[in-house]
Amino acid sequence: MKMQALAFGVAMAASLPLAAQPIPVGHLMDNSGATSDVGQPYGQGVADALAWVNRSRNGVAGRQLNVSGFDYGYAAPRAVSQYQAWTGRSRVVAIQGWGTADTEALVRFVTRDRIPYISASYSAALTDAAGRSGRQGVEAAPYNFFYGPSYSDGLRAMLQWAAQDWKDRGQQGRPKYVHMGANHPYPNSPKAAGEALAAELGFDVLPAIQFALTPGDYTAQCLGLRNGGANYAYLGNTAGSNISVLRACQTAGVQVQFLGNVWGMDENAMKAAGAAANGVVFPVRTGAVWGGDAPGMAQVREISRVSDAAGTAYRPVHYISGICSAMLMVEAMESAGQGGEITGERIRDGFYARQNWVPRGFEGVCNPSTFTREDHRGTLRVALYRANVSGDTSQGSVTDLMRAGTMKIENIATIELDRRADWLGW
């Protein structure tokens, strides 16, 4: 019965004049898998933004967005299967995606089918649009885009900050750096790039330390960290398992400066980890965080009311980034709709139509992006923030704790990386 109803709905939509037909869009989410701790707020930001576009802007070019959401539980085979369903039945023209393993597995598919894939994976391998880097395992990815710096560039910025931090604190000798994370495409994505730059900057690079993507007892890893004498440690996993590491290392008395990846720390993780999260440095993709007074925050708050009518929810950094990702896709679709059919190829070209691109109405929130046909590194500006936890986080909501100043995220540096040709795709 459900399949009959779906087929009837698709047939009815197809019978409408083109100008009235909804625009099919896929939205791949992790609301239940290993990365759902950060997947849920990001996915909600994407969903709310697209629903808001339908309500407040009458969709794109006068056509409503028909968004098909799917929770794939962070299982790459399910993502590939759902992609096949979307392209075979719904014929989506663009997809908001999620993880690294699934995004990389779909590169050849989306290139073949000419479907722009705007992921929440920031794997540098996705930035080599023309396939000119010549790096082993990196193929042309002309239909892959993401909002914000790559994992590799985020780590490079933190390493540059760490090298300066070592000097500013008057430390002697060579600092020691270690990569930590699961043996998985996502945390491994920036590993080689980070270790190479660390060595270039004068760090001693220690053997990597593995820990799973899920919460657990990581006392052994913390003892290894302490015994190795690491000064700076990169946490490559999402916040859920990083919280376990931070707590275990606090208990073990480990003294190290943790560097969290873009998914490795947020306001929810600060509350969960408490004092163990204090001092973690991590990249933030947006120009403002919740509660800020940037001009575009008024529109962000409107979008938030799509799923929070009362307007009382605190939205972490990932929610706002989801909005920026969705709005880049929407405006690329608007460019595609100017005097022509909204196809995947025209949407792709819409990503090249602007320089220093900030979606309209989101000034001060969504940082500028520039994409070219050869280089999909949308930005090389990396804003670094520090988690500041000054009291007990077990009582009160994230909203209460942020309002009281018990928790803060403070901008400590903005690093402008060089657009090095040897860093493309890596």
Buried (B, 14 or more C-beta within 10 A) or exposed (E): EEEEEEEEEBEEBEEEEEEEBBBBBBBBBBBEBBBBBBBBBBBBBBBBBBBBBBEEBEBBBEBBBBBBBBBBBBBBEBBBEBBEEBBEBBEBBBBBBBBBBBBBBBBEBBBEBBBBBBBBBBBBBBBBBBBBBEBEEBBBBBBBBBBBBBBBBBBBBBBBBBBEBBEEEEEEEEBBBBBBBBEBBBBBBBBEBBBBBBEEBEBBBBEBBBBBBBBBEBBEBBBBBBEBEBBBBBBBBBBBBBBBBBBBBBEBEBEBBBBBBBBBBBBBBBBBBBBBBBBBBBBBBBBBBBEBEBEBBEBBBBBBBBBBEEEEBBBBBBBBBBBBBBBBBBBBBBBBBEEEEBBBBBBBBBBBBBEEBBBEBBBBBBBBBBBEEBBBBBBBBBBBBBBBBEBEBEEBEBBBBBEEEBBBBEEEBBBEBEEEEEBBBB
